[in-house]
């Protein structure tokens, strides 16, 4: 345990007790070491010393910068029909983003923003399904991209956003934010009354974090600047004015095979294409274990729904 009066947890306000952890960069295998502080009040993690050159850790082959995959007119029609059937109760036709939007009850005319949008594939899938008021924001994309009249990607941060929205999403973007508490405050101010903030994020509720420590793949040093606990993130959101409408654990087998790669000293970019050779029959067991962990609320990532009532 560390007592350091200079530290303060941005989630629960704890100033007394922290653990320090030293984590290697392992996605690309540089081996550089970065320090994380663990709040012993709520269990959240953050980097007390953020690198000044963060953009260097997001090279062009970073996964969110892949090329956008467009749909043909026929595929777009089928996706629109599929989403409509799904909204009407045929859940076996669920698109991959279906549960996220169904919970928030947005319509195809709702104004939706995706923070940390990368190449914009998720927003494009919404467009292909009939949504027509879409914006993406990501400070790490090179320039503004107008995909079509209904969808634009801006190379801006949340703090440069203007206007009002019915839904703001962060799909594994929150953990990359320097000023994460102020980002949630900004989102509250941008939402219309009755609007939702959806945050999908790694969480320290994870059993794999408790068991494997600094080998946990979702630490992803130094790109993940903070990883909250669900307790800590809820406390922060409530202090700003949000109410909590739901939590869904949606972790995958990645938490296990990625962590095992790191324990073997294999960088993610080197090992992810060799999984069958490295793990063989273990992958099926990893998948079953992930489903079990989600049911128990000890998976390593979750989707949290925050609501602005007024």
C-alpha positions as CSV (number, residue, x, y, z in Angstrom):
1,X,0.0,0.0,0.0
2,X,1.2,3.5,-0.9
3,X,0.2,6.7,1.0
4,X,0.8,9.6,-1.4
5,X,-1.0,12.9,-0.7
6,X,-0.3,14.0,-4.3
7,X,-2.6,11.3,-5.7
8,X,-6.4,11.6,-5.8
9,X,-8.8,9.1,-7.4
10,X,-10.8,10.8,-10.1
11,X,-13.7,8.3,-9.4
12,X,-14.3,8.2,-5.7
13,X,-12.0,11.0,-4.4
14,X,-9.8,8.7,-2.3
15,X,-6.5,10.5,-1.3
16,X,-5.1,8.0,1.1
17,X,-4.3,4.5,-0.1
18,X,-3.1,3.3,-3.5
19,X,-1.1,0.4,-5.0
20,X,1.4,1.0,-7.7
21,X,1.9,-1.4,-10.7
22,X,4.5,-1.4,-13.4
23,X,3.1,-2.6,-16.8
24,X,4.9,-3.4,-20.1
25,X,3.7,-2.3,-23.5
26,X,2.9,-5.6,-25.1
27,X,0.5,-4.9,-28.0
28,X,3.5,-4.1,-30.3
29,X,6.1,-5.6,-28.0
30,X,8.2,-2.5,-27.2
31,X,8.6,-3.6,-23.6
32,X,8.5,0.0,-22.3
33,X,7.3,0.1,-18.7
34,X,4.5,2.4,-17.5
35,X,3.2,3.0,-14.0
36,X,-0.4,2.6,-12.9
37,X,-1.9,3.6,-9.5
38,X,-4.7,1.4,-8.1
39,X,-7.2,3.2,-5.9
40,X,-7.9,1.0,-2.9
41,X,-11.1,2.8,-2.3
42,X,-13.0,1.8,-5.4
43,X,-10.5,-0.4,-7.3
44,X,-10.0,1.9,-10.3
45,X,-6.7,2.3,-12.1
46,X,-5.1,5.2,-13.8
47,X,-1.7,6.4,-14.9
48,X,-0.3,9.2,-12.7
49,X,2.3,10.1,-15.3
50,X,0.8,10.2,-18.8
51,X,3.3,10.1,-21.6
52,X,3.6,13.3,-23.6
53,X,3.9,11.5,-26.9
54,X,0.7,9.5,-26.8
55,X,0.2,9.7,-30.6
56,X,3.3,7.6,-31.1
57,X,1.5,4.6,-29.5
58,X,-1.2,4.7,-32.1
59,X,0.6,3.7,-35.4
60,X,-1.2,3.4,-38.7
61,X,-1.8,-0.3,-38.2
62,X,-3.7,0.3,-34.9
63,X,-7.0,-1.6,-35.2
64,X,-9.3,1.4,-35.1
65,X,-7.7,2.9,-38.1
66,X,-8.5,0.1,-40.5
67,X,-10.2,1.0,-43.8
68,X,-13.9,1.5,-43.8
69,X,-15.9,-1.4,-45.3
70,X,-18.9,-0.1,-47.3
71,X,-22.0,-2.0,-48.0
72,X,-23.7,-2.4,-51.4
73,X,-27.2,-1.0,-51.9
74,X,-28.7,-4.5,-51.6
75,X,-26.8,-5.1,-48.3
76,X,-27.9,-1.8,-47.0
77,X,-31.5,-2.7,-47.7
78,X,-31.1,-6.0,-46.0
79,X,-29.5,-4.4,-43.0
80,X,-32.3,-1.9,-42.7
81,X,-34.9,-4.7,-42.8
82,X,-33.0,-6.8,-40.3
83,X,-32.8,-3.9,-37.8
84,X,-36.5,-3.2,-38.2
85,X,-37.4,-6.8,-37.6
86,X,-35.1,-6.8,-34.6
87,X,-36.7,-3.8,-33.1
88,X,-40.1,-5.5,-33.5
89,X,-39.0,-8.4,-31.4
90,X,-37.3,-10.9,-33.8
91,X,-34.1,-11.0,-31.7
92,X,-32.5,-13.8,-33.7
93,X,-32.0,-11.2,-36.4
94,X,-29.9,-9.0,-34.1
95,X,-27.2,-6.8,-35.7
96,X,-24.0,-6.7,-33.7
97,X,-24.9,-3.3,-32.3
98,X,-28.5,-4.2,-31.6
99,X,-28.6,-4.6,-27.9
100,X,-26.7,-1.3,-27.3
101,X,-29.3,0.8,-29.2
102,X,-32.4,-1.2,-28.2
103,X,-31.7,-0.4,-24.6
104,X,-31.4,3.4,-25.2
105,X,-34.7,3.4,-27.3
106,X,-33.3,5.8,-29.9
107,X,-35.0,6.2,-33.2
108,X,-33.5,6.5,-36.7
109,X,-34.0,10.3,-36.4
110,X,-32.1,10.6,-33.1
111,X,-28.9,12.5,-33.1
112,X,-26.1,10.1,-32.3
113,X,-22.4,10.7,-31.6
114,X,-19.6,8.1,-31.3
115,X,-16.6,9.3,-29.4
116,X,-13.3,7.6,-30.4
117,X,-15.0,6.5,-33.6
118,X,-11.7,5.5,-35.4
119,X,-12.5,4.8,-39.1
120,X,-16.2,5.0,-38.4
121,X,-17.3,1.4,-39.1
122,X,-19.9,1.3,-36.3
123,X,-21.5,4.5,-37.4
124,X,-21.5,3.4,-41.0
125,X,-23.4,0.2,-39.9
126,X,-26.0,2.4,-38.3
127,X,-26.3,4.5,-41.5
128,X,-26.6,1.3,-43.5
129,X,-29.5,0.3,-41.2
130,X,-31.4,3.6,-41.8
131,X,-30.0,6.0,-39.2
132,X,-29.6,9.5,-40.6
133,X,-28.2,11.8,-38.0
134,X,-24.7,10.5,-37.1
135,X,-21.4,12.1,-36.1
136,X,-18.1,10.6,-35.1
137,X,-15.3,12.3,-33.1
138,X,-11.7,11.1,-32.7
139,X,-8.7,13.3,-32.1
140,X,-6.3,10.6,-33.5
141,X,-7.7,10.5,-37.1
142,X,-5.7,12.5,-39.5
143,X,-8.5,14.8,-40.8
144,X,-12.3,15.3,-41.1
145,X,-14.0,12.8,-43.3
146,X,-17.4,13.3,-44.8
147,X,-18.6,9.7,-45.5
148,X,-22.0,10.9,-46.8
149,X,-24.6,13.6,-46.1
150,X,-25.7,11.8,-43.0
151,X,-22.3,10.8,-41.5
152,X,-19.2,12.9,-40.8
153,X,-16.1,12.0,-38.8
154,X,-14.4,14.9,-37.1
155,X,-10.8,14.9,-35.9
156,X,-11.8,16.6,-32.7
157,X,-12.0,15.7,-29.0
158,X,-15.2,15.7,-26.9
159,X,-14.3,19.1,-25.6
160,X,-14.6,20.6,-29.1
161,X,-18.1,19.2,-29.6
162,X,-21.1,21.5,-29.8
163,X,-24.9,21.0,-30.2
164,X,-27.2,18.6,-28.5
165,X,-27.5,14.8,-28.8
166,X,-29.9,12.0,-27.9
167,X,-27.2,9.4,-27.5
168,X,-23.4,9.7,-27.0
169,X,-21.4,6.4,-27.2
170,X,-17.9,5.5,-26.2
171,X,-17.0,2.0,-27.3
172,X,-13.6,1.4,-25.8
173,X,-12.7,5.1,-26.0
174,X,-13.2,6.2,-22.4
175,X,-10.1,4.4,-21.2
176,X,-8.0,6.4,-23.7
177,X,-9.1,9.8,-22.4
178,X,-6.7,12.0,-20.4
179,X,-9.4,14.1,-18.7
180,X,-12.0,11.3,-18.2
181,X,-14.0,13.0,-15.5
182,X,-14.4,16.2,-17.4
183,X,-15.3,14.2,-20.5
184,X,-18.3,12.8,-18.7
185,X,-19.2,16.3,-17.5
186,X,-19.0,17.5,-21.1
187,X,-21.2,14.6,-22.3
188,X,-23.8,15.5,-19.7
189,X,-24.0,19.1,-21.0
190,X,-24.2,17.8,-24.6
191,X,-27.2,15.5,-24.0
192,X,-30.8,16.4,-24.4
193,X,-33.1,15.6,-21.4
194,X,-33.9,11.9,-21.7
195,X,-30.6,11.3,-23.5
196,X,-28.2,8.4,-22.8
197,X,-24.5,8.1,-22.4
198,X,-23.3,4.6,-23.3
199,X,-19.8,3.6,-22.1
200,X,-18.2,0.3,-23.0
201,X,-15.0,-0.1,-21.2
202,X,-12.6,-2.5,-19.5
203,X,-13.3,-2.8,-15.8
204,X,-11.2,-3.8,-12.8
205,X,-14.1,-6.0,-11.6
206,X,-12.3,-8.5,-13.8
207,X,-11.4,-11.8,-12.2
208,X,-8.5,-12.1,-14.7
209,X,-7.1,-8.8,-13.3
210,X,-7.3,-10.1,-9.7
211,X,-5.6,-13.4,-10.7
212,X,-3.1,-12.3,-13.4
213,X,-2.2,-8.8,-12.3
214,X,0.1,-6.8,-14.7
215,X,-0.2,-9.5,-17.4
216,X,-3.9,-8.6,-17.9
217,X,-4.2,-7.9,-21.6
218,X,-6.7,-5.1,-21.2
219,X,-4.3,-2.9,-19.2
220,X,-2.8,-2.1,-22.7
221,X,-0.2,0.2,-21.4
222,X,0.2,3.0,-22.2
223,X,-2.9,3.5,-24.4
224,X,-5.3,2.8,-21.6
225,X,-4.8,5.8,-19.4
226,X,-7.5,4.7,-16.9
227,X,-9.5,1.6,-16.2
228,X,-12.4,2.1,-13.8
229,X,-14.2,-0.3,-11.6
230,X,-18.0,-0.3,-12.2
231,X,-18.3,1.1,-8.6
232,X,-16.0,3.9,-9.4
233,X,-17.5,4.8,-12.8
234,X,-21.0,4.8,-11.4
235,X,-19.9,7.0,-8.5
236,X,-18.4,9.5,-10.9
237,X,-21.4,9.6,-13.2
238,X,-23.9,10.0,-10.4
239,X,-21.8,12.9,-9.0
240,X,-22.3,14.7,-12.3
241,X,-26.0,14.2,-12.5
242,X,-26.5,10.9,-14.4
243,X,-28.6,8.0,-13.2
244,X,-27.6,4.5,-13.9
245,X,-30.0,2.5,-16.2
246,X,-28.1,-0.7,-16.6
247,X,-24.8,-2.6,-16.6
248,X,-24.1,-5.5,-19.0
249,X,-20.9,-7.4,-18.9
250,X,-19.8,-8.2,-22.4
251,X,-16.3,-9.6,-22.1
252,X,-14.9,-12.1,-24.6
253,X,-12.3,-14.9,-24.7
254,X,-9.8,-12.2,-25.5
255,X,-9.3,-11.6,-21.8
256,X,-7.9,-15.1,-21.5
257,X,-5.9,-15.8,-24.7
258,X,-4.5,-12.2,-24.8
259,X,-3.4,-12.5,-21.2
260,X,-1.8,-15.9,-21.8
261,X,0.1,-14.5,-24.8
262,X,1.5,-11.8,-22.5
263,X,2.5,-14.4,-19.9
264,X,4.4,-16.2,-22.6
265,X,6.1,-12.9,-23.6
266,X,4.3,-12.8,-27.0
267,X,3.2,-9.4,-28.3
268,X,-0.5,-9.2,-29.3
269,X,0.3,-8.2,-32.9
270,X,2.6,-11.2,-33.2
271,X,0.4,-13.8,-31.6
272,X,-3.2,-12.9,-32.6
273,X,-2.8,-14.6,-36.0
274,X,-1.4,-17.8,-34.5
275,X,-4.0,-18.5,-31.9
276,X,-5.0,-22.0,-33.3
277,X,-1.4,-23.1,-33.3
278,X,-0.6,-21.7,-29.8
279,X,-3.8,-22.7,-27.9
280,X,-5.5,-25.4,-30.0
281,X,-8.5,-26.7,-28.1
282,X,-8.2,-24.1,-25.3
283,X,-10.0,-21.4,-27.4
284,X,-13.4,-23.1,-27.0
285,X,-12.9,-23.3,-23.2
286,X,-11.9,-19.6,-23.1
287,X,-15.2,-18.7,-24.9
288,X,-17.3,-20.7,-22.4
289,X,-15.4,-19.2,-19.5
290,X,-16.0,-15.7,-20.8
291,X,-19.8,-16.3,-20.9
292,X,-19.7,-17.6,-17.4
293,X,-17.7,-14.7,-16.1
294,X,-20.2,-12.3,-17.7
295,X,-23.1,-14.0,-15.9
296,X,-21.2,-13.7,-12.6
297,X,-20.3,-10.0,-13.2
298,X,-16.6,-10.7,-13.1
299,X,-15.8,-10.3,-16.8
300,X,-13.2,-7.8,-17.9
301,X,-15.4,-5.4,-19.8
302,X,-18.8,-4.0,-19.4
303,X,-21.4,-1.7,-21.1
304,X,-22.8,0.9,-18.7
305,X,-25.9,3.0,-19.6
306,X,-26.2,6.5,-18.0
307,X,-29.3,8.6,-18.3
308,X,-29.8,12.4,-18.2
309,X,-33.3,12.9,-16.8
310,X,-33.4,16.7,-17.0
